[in-house]
């Protein structure tokens, strides 16, 4: 896997609009595929679930926005949501690098990570490859979780 230089920076409420636009770029095709794309509904759903305090910007070495990810508390673990990588940067290993960083954080805390992906989305395969288990589905989403990995002591 190629190394992509990035840093994670705390998002703020002022980032909402540009992150919403990134969400549209990354999810529109999948939503259209299942007949569920409506820009207003997408805006309202993102507005309701956007938690700036748990959202981090993926900033590339040149200072540009490469994506965002939100990882925050939920019940007895963590909820991974709004993990969007700019389409130009998908399928080059950046998402895997970022996810590995988040998994290490969760492992250090000993917390399970849960998430959902849109049915028929390529994201399901991505999460399965990275240790997540399918735990169920509903009409529109598939649910996954990953238990914390114990550190091996030699």
Backbone as numpy.savetxt, mean C-alpha at the origin, in Angstrom:
# Nx Ny Nz CAx CAy CAz Cx Cy Cz
17.19 -8.07 -7.70 16.34 -6.89 -7.70 17.23 -5.65 -7.70
16.94 -4.74 -8.56 17.69 -3.49 -8.65 17.40 -2.62 -7.43
18.43 -1.93 -6.95 18.25 -1.06 -5.81 17.73 0.29 -6.31
16.63 0.73 -5.75 16.06 2.03 -6.07 16.16 2.89 -4.82
16.84 4.00 -4.93 17.00 4.88 -3.78 15.70 5.62 -3.51
15.28 5.56 -2.26 14.07 6.26 -1.84 14.19 6.55 -0.36
13.34 7.44 0.08 13.19 7.67 1.51 11.69 7.82 1.77
11.30 7.47 2.97 9.91 7.62 3.38 9.81 8.88 4.23
8.92 9.78 3.84 8.71 11.03 4.57 7.27 11.11 5.05
7.10 11.70 6.19 5.76 11.87 6.75 4.90 12.72 5.81
3.69 12.24 5.52 2.74 13.02 4.73 2.02 13.99 5.64
1.37 14.95 5.03 0.55 15.90 5.78 -0.80 16.01 5.07
-1.71 16.69 5.70 -3.03 16.90 5.10 -2.90 17.62 3.76
-1.89 18.46 3.60 -1.69 19.20 2.34 -1.33 18.27 1.18
-0.94 17.03 1.47 -0.61 16.07 0.41 -1.83 15.36 -0.14
-2.99 15.57 0.47 -4.18 14.80 0.10 -4.45 14.82 -1.41
-4.51 16.00 -2.03 -4.92 16.09 -3.43 -3.95 15.36 -4.35
-2.66 15.55 -4.15 -1.72 14.88 -5.06 -1.71 13.37 -4.83
-1.98 12.93 -3.60 -2.06 11.49 -3.35 -3.36 10.92 -3.91
-4.42 11.70 -3.89 -5.66 11.25 -4.53 -5.44 11.09 -6.04
-4.76 12.03 -6.66 -4.46 11.93 -8.09 -3.60 10.70 -8.38
-2.66 10.39 -7.50 -1.84 9.19 -7.65 -2.72 7.95 -7.53
-3.65 7.97 -6.60 -4.59 6.84 -6.44 -5.36 6.60 -7.73
-5.85 7.68 -8.34 -6.58 7.53 -9.60 -5.70 6.92 -10.68
-4.46 7.38 -10.77 -3.53 6.84 -11.77 -3.29 5.35 -11.59
-3.15 4.94 -10.34 -2.78 3.55 -10.09 -3.97 2.60 -10.06
-5.16 3.09 -9.73 -6.29 2.19 -9.55 -7.36 2.27 -10.63
-7.33 3.29 -11.44 -8.41 3.50 -12.41 -8.65 2.27 -13.29
-7.59 1.72 -13.86 -7.74 0.58 -14.77 -8.41 -0.61 -14.07
-7.96 -0.93 -12.86 -8.55 -2.05 -12.12 -10.02 -1.79 -11.79
-10.34 -0.56 -11.40 -11.72 -0.23 -11.09 -12.60 -0.26 -12.33
-12.08 0.22 -13.45 -12.85 0.19 -14.70 -13.09 -1.25 -15.14
-12.10 -2.12 -14.92 -12.21 -3.52 -15.32 -13.41 -4.19 -14.67
-13.74 -3.80 -13.44 -14.89 -4.43 -12.75 -16.11 -3.51 -12.72
-16.05 -2.43 -13.51 -17.20 -1.53 -13.61 -17.45 -0.70 -12.37
-16.40 -0.38 -11.60 -16.57 0.34 -10.34 -15.87 1.70 -10.31
-15.44 2.22 -11.45 -14.76 3.51 -11.41 -15.77 4.64 -11.49
-15.79 5.45 -10.44 -16.54 6.69 -10.38 -15.66 7.66 -9.62
-15.22 8.70 -10.27 -14.25 9.60 -9.65 -14.75 10.18 -8.33
-16.01 10.55 -8.28 -16.53 11.15 -7.04 -16.52 10.14 -5.90
-16.92 8.92 -6.18 -16.91 7.87 -5.15 -15.48 7.58 -4.71
-14.55 7.56 -5.67 -13.14 7.33 -5.33 -12.62 8.44 -4.41
-13.02 9.67 -4.72 -12.60 10.80 -3.88 -13.16 10.65 -2.46
-14.45 10.37 -2.36 -15.08 10.26 -1.05 -14.50 9.11 -0.24
-14.22 8.01 -0.89 -13.65 6.86 -0.18 -12.23 7.18 0.32
-11.44 7.81 -0.53 -10.09 8.17 -0.12 -10.12 9.23 0.99
-11.02 10.20 0.85 -11.14 11.25 1.87 -11.45 10.64 3.24
-12.38 9.67 3.24 -12.81 9.07 4.49 -11.71 8.21 5.13
-10.86 7.61 4.33 -9.86 6.69 4.88 -8.46 7.29 4.97
-8.25 8.48 4.44 -6.91 9.09 4.47 -6.56 9.52 5.88
-5.48 8.95 6.40 -4.98 9.29 7.73 -3.54 9.78 7.55
-3.39 11.08 7.43 -2.07 11.66 7.15 -1.03 11.23 8.17
-1.44 11.09 9.42 -0.49 10.75 10.46 0.14 9.36 10.29
-0.49 8.49 9.49 0.06 7.16 9.23 0.50 6.98 7.79
0.47 8.05 7.02 0.83 7.99 5.61 2.22 8.55 5.39
2.99 7.84 4.59 4.34 8.29 4.26 4.47 8.42 2.74
5.15 9.46 2.35 5.45 9.70 0.94 6.68 8.89 0.57
6.66 8.32 -0.60 7.83 7.63 -1.14 8.54 8.65 -2.02
9.65 9.16 -1.54 10.39 10.21 -2.23 11.64 9.59 -2.85
11.79 9.79 -4.14 12.94 9.23 -4.86 14.18 10.10 -4.65
15.32 9.57 -5.03 16.59 10.29 -4.80 16.63 11.64 -5.49
15.86 11.82 -6.57 15.85 13.12 -7.25 14.82 14.09 -6.64
14.17 13.65 -5.55 13.20 14.50 -4.86 11.77 14.36 -5.36
11.55 13.57 -6.40 10.20 13.42 -6.95 9.39 12.42 -6.13
8.07 12.53 -6.25 7.16 11.63 -5.56 7.05 10.34 -6.35
7.41 9.24 -5.71 7.32 7.93 -6.36 6.08 7.16 -5.95
5.43 7.62 -4.88 4.24 6.94 -4.40 3.96 7.31 -2.96
3.12 6.50 -2.33 2.81 6.69 -0.92 2.38 5.36 -0.33
2.43 5.30 0.98 1.97 4.12 1.70 1.46 4.54 3.07
0.38 3.92 3.50 -0.16 4.18 4.82 -0.13 2.87 5.61
0.49 2.91 6.76 0.55 1.76 7.65 0.24 2.28 9.05
-0.90 1.89 9.56 -1.32 2.41 10.86 -2.01 1.36 11.70
-2.28 1.70 12.95 -2.89 0.74 13.87 -4.32 0.38 13.46
-4.66 -0.87 13.77 -6.01 -1.36 13.52 -6.23 -2.58 14.41
-7.16 -2.47 15.32 -7.48 -3.57 16.24 -6.20 -4.12 16.88
-5.87 -5.38 16.59 -4.72 -6.02 17.23 -3.49 -6.07 16.34
-3.43 -5.20 15.34 -2.29 -5.23 14.43 -2.16 -3.93 13.68
-1.72 -4.07 12.43 -1.52 -2.91 11.56 -2.36 -3.08 10.31
-2.81 -1.96 9.77 -3.56 -1.95 8.52 -2.68 -1.28 7.47
-2.40 -2.01 6.40 -1.64 -1.47 5.28 -2.66 -1.04 4.23
-2.65 0.24 3.93 -3.60 0.76 2.95 -2.95 1.86 2.13
-3.57 2.19 1.05 -3.08 3.27 0.19 -1.61 3.09 -0.18
-1.26 1.92 -0.65 0.10 1.66 -1.11 0.09 1.83 -2.62
0.49 3.02 -3.06 0.46 3.35 -4.48 1.86 3.71 -4.95
2.26 3.07 -6.04 3.53 3.36 -6.71 3.19 3.96 -8.06
3.86 5.04 -8.40 3.63 5.68 -9.70 3.73 4.62 -10.80
2.81 4.61 -11.75 2.82 3.59 -12.80 4.17 3.44 -13.52
4.90 4.51 -13.71 6.20 4.43 -14.38 7.23 3.66 -13.56
6.97 3.50 -12.27 7.92 2.83 -11.38 7.46 1.44 -10.95
6.34 0.98 -11.48 5.85 -0.34 -11.13 6.63 -1.42 -11.87
6.69 -2.58 -11.27 7.33 -3.77 -11.86 8.84 -3.62 -12.01
9.46 -2.78 -11.19 10.92 -2.64 -11.23 11.55 -2.95 -9.87
10.75 -3.43 -8.91 11.27 -3.81 -7.61 11.14 -2.78 -6.52
10.73 -1.57 -6.84 10.61 -0.53 -5.83 9.54 -0.89 -4.79
8.41 -1.36 -5.24 7.34 -1.74 -4.31 7.78 -2.83 -3.35
8.53 -3.79 -3.86 9.03 -4.86 -3.00 9.99 -4.32 -1.96
10.88 -3.42 -2.35 11.81 -2.81 -1.39 11.05 -2.09 -0.29
10.05 -1.33 -0.66 9.29 -0.56 0.32 8.51 -1.51 1.23
7.88 -2.51 0.63 7.13 -3.47 1.43 8.05 -4.18 2.42
9.24 -4.56 2.00 10.18 -5.23 2.91 10.53 -4.33 4.09
10.65 -3.03 3.84 10.91 -2.08 4.92 9.74 -2.09 5.92
8.52 -2.08 5.40 7.33 -2.09 6.27 7.19 -3.40 7.03
7.49 -4.51 6.36 7.41 -5.81 7.02 8.41 -5.90 8.17
9.59 -5.36 7.97 10.60 -5.36 9.03 10.11 -4.54 10.23
9.45 -3.42 9.97 8.89 -2.60 11.06 7.85 -3.40 11.84
6.95 -4.08 11.12 5.90 -4.86 11.77 6.50 -6.03 12.56
7.51 -6.68 11.99 8.15 -7.79 12.68 8.80 -7.32 13.97
9.45 -6.17 13.91 10.10 -5.61 15.10 9.07 -5.36 16.21
7.87 -4.94 15.83 6.80 -4.68 16.80 6.02 -5.94 17.17
6.23 -7.02 16.40 5.51 -8.26 16.64 4.04 -8.18 16.27
3.72 -7.40 15.23 2.32 -7.17 14.86 1.97 -7.78 13.50
0.76 -8.28 13.41 0.20 -8.77 12.17 -0.13 -7.57 11.27
0.00 -7.75 9.97 -0.42 -6.72 9.01 -1.60 -7.27 8.23
-2.64 -6.47 8.12 -3.81 -6.84 7.32 -3.99 -5.81 6.21
-4.59 -6.26 5.12 -4.86 -5.37 4.00 -5.95 -5.96 3.13
-6.45 -5.14 2.23 -7.39 -5.64 1.23 -6.97 -5.11 -0.12
-7.28 -5.89 -1.14 -7.02 -5.46 -2.52 -8.29 -5.68 -3.32
-8.43 -4.91 -4.35 -9.56 -5.03 -5.25 -9.50 -6.37 -5.97
-10.63 -7.04 -6.07 -10.68 -8.31 -6.80 -10.13 -8.12 -8.22
-9.45 -9.11 -8.71 -8.87 -9.14 -10.05 -7.72 -8.15 -10.22
-7.19 -7.67 -9.12 -6.05 -6.75 -9.16 -4.75 -7.54 -9.12
-3.73 -7.03 -9.80 -2.41 -7.65 -9.75 -1.81 -7.58 -8.35
-2.33 -6.71 -7.51 -1.78 -6.54 -6.16 -1.87 -7.82 -5.35
-2.88 -8.63 -5.58 -3.02 -9.88 -4.82 -1.83 -10.79 -5.00
-1.36 -10.92 -6.22 -0.17 -11.76 -6.48 1.06 -11.17 -5.82
1.18 -9.85 -5.85 2.31 -9.16 -5.22 2.36 -9.49 -3.72
1.24 -9.36 -3.04 1.22 -9.62 -1.61 1.44 -11.10 -1.31
0.88 -11.99 -2.10 1.10 -13.42 -1.91 2.58 -13.76 -2.03
3.25 -13.19 -3.02 4.70 -13.42 -3.19 5.50 -12.93 -2.00
4.94 -11.99 -1.26 5.66 -11.37 -0.14 5.17 -11.85 1.22
4.59 -13.05 1.26 4.29 -13.70 2.53 2.91 -13.47 3.10
2.01 -12.84 2.37 0.65 -12.62 2.85 -0.23 -13.80 2.47
-1.19 -14.10 3.33 -2.13 -15.19 3.11 -3.52 -14.63 2.87
-4.21 -15.18 1.89 -5.58 -14.80 1.58 -6.46 -15.30 2.73
-7.22 -14.40 3.34 -8.08 -14.77 4.47 -9.57 -14.66 4.14
-9.91 -14.27 2.92 -11.33 -14.18 2.56 -11.57 -13.10 1.52
-12.82 -12.99 1.15 -13.19 -12.01 0.12 -14.65 -11.61 0.33
-14.97 -10.48 -0.26 -16.37 -10.07 -0.33 -16.66 -9.74 -1.79
-17.70 -9.00 -2.04 -18.10 -8.72 -3.41 -17.02 -8.01 -4.22
-16.26 -7.10 -3.59 -15.31 -6.28 -4.33 -13.86 -6.47 -3.94
-13.60 -6.95 -2.73 -12.24 -7.00 -2.21 -11.82 -8.39 -1.78
-10.49 -8.60 -1.77 -9.88 -9.81 -1.24 -9.02 -9.37 -0.05
-9.09 -10.13 1.04 -8.40 -9.76 2.28 -7.18 -10.65 2.50
-6.12 -10.01 2.98 -4.86 -10.71 3.23 -4.33 -10.33 4.60
-3.49 -11.22 5.14 -2.77 -10.86 6.35 -1.42 -11.58 6.37
-0.53 -11.01 7.17 0.80 -11.59 7.36 1.14 -11.49 8.83
1.43 -12.65 9.43 1.82 -12.69 10.83 3.27 -12.23 10.94
3.63 -11.70 12.11 5.02 -11.27 12.29 5.96 -12.47 12.20
7.10 -12.24 11.61 8.11 -13.27 11.48 9.06 -13.17 12.66
9.30 -14.28 13.27 10.22 -14.29 14.40 11.64 -14.24 13.91
12.44 -13.49 14.61 13.85 -13.39 14.26 14.56 -14.67 14.70
15.43 -15.14 13.84 16.19 -16.34 14.17 17.46 -15.95 14.91
17.69 -16.63 15.98 18.91 -16.39 16.75 19.87 -17.53 16.47
21.10 -17.20 16.13 22.10 -18.22 15.83 22.86 -18.62 17.07
